[in-house]
Amino acid sequence: MPDRADAKRPKTVRQSRIALSQLMQPQHANPRGDVHGGWIMKLADEAGALAAMRHAQRRVVTVAIDQMMFHEPIRIGDLVTLEAEVTYVGRTSMETLVSVIAEDPIGGERVHTNTAYLVYVALDERGRPVPVPPLVPETESEKERMEAGKERQAYRLRQRARETEPTPGDR
């Protein structure tokens, strides 16, 4: 298990990057042959979690999934590739970007179907949140994504605070 010094050693976005691919089968789809959005969300969560685990070198749990819009259908027989990387880190949390691409493996046509940001928290052996390494962006686009991630996290925290405020009827 990583020691405390590992949590302080900065890591690059590149070090967290992963790709998962899976052929879409009939059990993943509705009778029309369109893959269920929930199945894609499950795969996105797995890809994001793996990127977060690579960064933290710890077990992680999902704490938020930002809006996920489906721009193109995914069909039975498509090869779905999910690419994930850490885009922002807080003290114990990490935001990951997951991009989903559907490919016709015979014709070779590739279509970007959706993108999502997911947030994970690193856990110790007892299931308590633990600090994660700082993130070091290496490119301009990584710096921009990190800044945008900081803004998204601030928004999430404001939303969480609103959800926990008592309403007049709760007092």
N, C-alpha and C positions, 0 to 999 in steps of 0.2 A: 504494500500500500504506500502511496506517496507520503513523504514527510512534509512538515510545515514549510521547509525551504522551497519545495516544489510549487507551493501555492503562490510564492512571490516571484518565481522565475518567469519573466514575460515570454509570451509565445506569439507567433505570427498567425495570421488568418490561414495561410497556406498549410500550417501544421494541423489544422482542424479539418481540412477539406476531405470530403468523402463522396463516393458515388455508389448508388445501389441500382441495380437493374433487375427487372422482373418481367417475364412474359405474361400478358394478361390472358387468363383462362376463362372458360364459361362460368365457373363458380364465382368469379369476380364481377359478373355483369347481370343486367336485367334481361328480360326476354328479347329486347330490341338489339342487344349486343353492346350496349353502352356500359362501361365500367362504372360501378357505384362510386359516388363521391366519397363515401365513408371509407371505402377501401383505399382510395388515394390519400385520404387524410391519415389513415393508419400508417401507410408507407412513409408519408412526409414526417410523421412523428418519429418513426424509427430512424430515418435518415438524420433528422435534426438532433435526436438524442445521441446518435453515434458521433456526430461532429462535436457536440458538447462534452461527451465523455472523453474524446480524444484531447480536447483542450484542458479539461479539469483533471483528467486521469482519475476520475472518481465516478461512482454511480450518480445518476441524475434522475430527477422527476420533472415531468412537464407541469408548468404552472400557468401557461397562457398560449393560446393560438390566436394570432391576429387574423383578421379577415382573410378568407381564402376564397377567391373567385375562380370559377372554372370558365376559361375562355374558349376552349375547344373540347369536343368529346374525345374520350379514349375508348377504343374498341377492343373486342376480343381479338387476339392475335398481335396486338401492338406490343412492342418492347418499350416498357416505361422505364426511364432513367431519372432518378432523383439525385440532384447534386446539392450538397449542403456544406455550409461553412459557418463558423462563428463570426458575427458581425459587430457585436458589442458585448462587453462584460461589465457587470456591477461588482459588488463585493462578493456575493455568493451566486449570483444569477448570470446567465449567458443567453443572449439572443442569437438565434441561428436563422440564416436565410436558406430556404429550400426551394429550388427550381425544379419543375417537373416537365419532362420532355417525352412525348410519345413518338415512336418511330415505327414505320412500316418496315419490318426487317427484310422484306423481299424487295420492295421498291426503293427503300432507302429514304423516303420522305420523312423529315423530322419536323414536329410541330411543338412549340412551347405551349403547354396547356394551362399552367398556373404557377404562381409564386406565393409563398407564405413565409411569415416570420413566426417562429415559435420560441418560447422562453422556457428555460430549464434552470433548476437550482441543483447545485452539487451537494451531495450528502456524505456524511461520515459513516462509520460502521454502525452507529446507533440510529441512523436516519435523521440526523440533525444537519442543518445547513452549515457548510464550511466555505471559507474563502477560496476563490479561484484565481489563477494567474492573470496578470494584466494582459491586455491584447495590444499587439504592436502592428499597426497597419503599415504595409510596405508600398502601396500604390496610392495614387490620388483617389481612385474609385473606392478603395478600401477605407481611406480617411473619410470620404463623403458618406459611405454607408455607416461608419462608426458614429459620425456626428448625427446622422438621421436616426440611428439606433438609440442614441442618448435621448433624443427628443421623444421617440416612441416610448421609451421606458418612463420618462417623466409623465407622459400622458397616461400610461397604464397605472402608475402610482396615484395620480390624481383620481382616476376612475375607481380604483380600489378604495381610496379614502371616502369617496362619495357613497360607495356601496355599504360601507361600515358605519356611516353616520346614522344615528337613530332618526326615524321619522316622527312627526308630532304624536302619532297614535302609539308609538312604542315607549313613550316616557311614563 
